[in-house]
Amino acid sequence: MSPRPPVRMCARCQRTTDAPVLVHEVHAANGAGFNVYACGECAPSYPPPADVLELLGPVAPAARRSPSRLTVRVYKVNRDGAVIEERGEVEIVADGDDAHRLLSGG
């Protein structure tokens, strides 16, 4: 028994083809992505697939990147959601492998 040939629908002309050409990969952050296929006649009209790493451009060395900051502010609120007291804040600054915690009053 021979394997069944792949049958896909062309994204451009919507005809089915048993010789699909992969023209685009769609990536999804929240699950599986999918592939876009075209027939042999329509495939040349699609631009070549882009390399994702080339789209990001050159990555700056860690020494030139600014440090990451996270600020957490703590408030006391009443049952209506109105702020009745500011309890202070915590700021975390991460520069490379080091993280520093800056505390301020409250």
C-alpha positions in Angstrom: 0.0 0.0 0.0 1.5 3.3 -1.1 1.2 6.4 1.2 -1.6 8.8 0.3 -0.2 12.0 -1.5 -0.6 15.2 0.4 -3.7 17.2 -0.7 -3.9 20.9 0.2 -5.9 23.9 -0.9 -4.0 26.7 -2.6 -4.3 29.9 -0.6 -4.4 32.0 -3.7 -6.7 30.2 -6.2 -8.5 27.9 -3.7 -8.1 24.8 -5.9 -6.9 21.6 -4.3 -3.5 20.3 -5.3 -1.6 17.0 -4.7 1.7 18.9 -5.1 1.4 21.7 -2.5 4.2 24.2 -2.1 4.8 25.6 1.4 4.7 29.4 1.0 4.3 30.7 4.6 4.5 29.4 8.2 2.3 31.2 10.7 3.6 31.0 14.2 1.3 31.4 17.2 2.4 32.3 20.8 -0.5 30.6 22.4 -0.5 27.2 20.6 0.2 25.5 17.4 0.7 27.6 14.3 -0.2 26.5 10.8 1.3 26.3 7.3 0.0 28.1 4.1 0.3 26.2 0.9 -0.1 27.2 -2.8 -0.3 25.2 -6.0 2.7 25.0 -8.3 1.2 27.7 -10.6 0.5 30.2 -7.8 3.6 29.6 -5.6 5.9 31.9 -7.6 3.6 34.8 -6.8 4.5 34.6 -3.1 7.6 36.2 -1.8 10.2 33.8 -0.3 9.6 33.0 3.4 11.3 35.4 5.8 13.8 34.1 8.3 12.4 35.1 11.7 15.9 35.8 13.1 16.6 38.3 10.3 13.4 40.2 11.1 14.7 40.8 14.6 17.8 42.6 13.3 21.1 42.6 15.1 21.0 42.0 18.8 22.8 44.6 20.9 25.4 43.3 23.3 24.2 43.0 26.9 26.6 45.8 28.0 24.7 48.3 25.7 21.2 47.3 26.8 19.5 49.4 29.4 18.7 47.6 32.6 15.2 46.1 33.1 13.0 47.6 35.7 10.0 46.4 37.5 8.1 48.6 39.9 5.4 47.2 42.3 3.2 49.8 44.1 1.1 48.7 47.0 -2.1 50.5 47.9 -4.8 50.0 50.5 -8.3 50.5 49.0 -11.8 50.6 50.5 -14.7 48.4 49.3 -15.6 51.0 46.6 -12.1 50.7 45.1 -10.9 54.2 46.2 -7.3 54.4 47.3 -7.2 55.3 51.0 -3.5 54.7 51.8 -0.3 54.3 49.7 1.8 51.6 51.3 5.0 52.2 49.3 6.7 50.7 46.4 9.4 48.1 45.5 11.5 48.7 42.4 13.7 45.8 41.1 16.4 46.7 38.6 18.0 43.8 36.7 21.3 44.6 34.9 22.7 41.4 33.3 23.0 38.7 36.0 22.6 41.2 38.9 19.3 42.3 40.4 19.0 45.1 42.9 16.0 45.9 45.0 15.3 49.5 45.9 12.7 50.0 48.6 10.9 53.3 49.3 8.8 54.3 52.2 5.2 53.7 53.2 
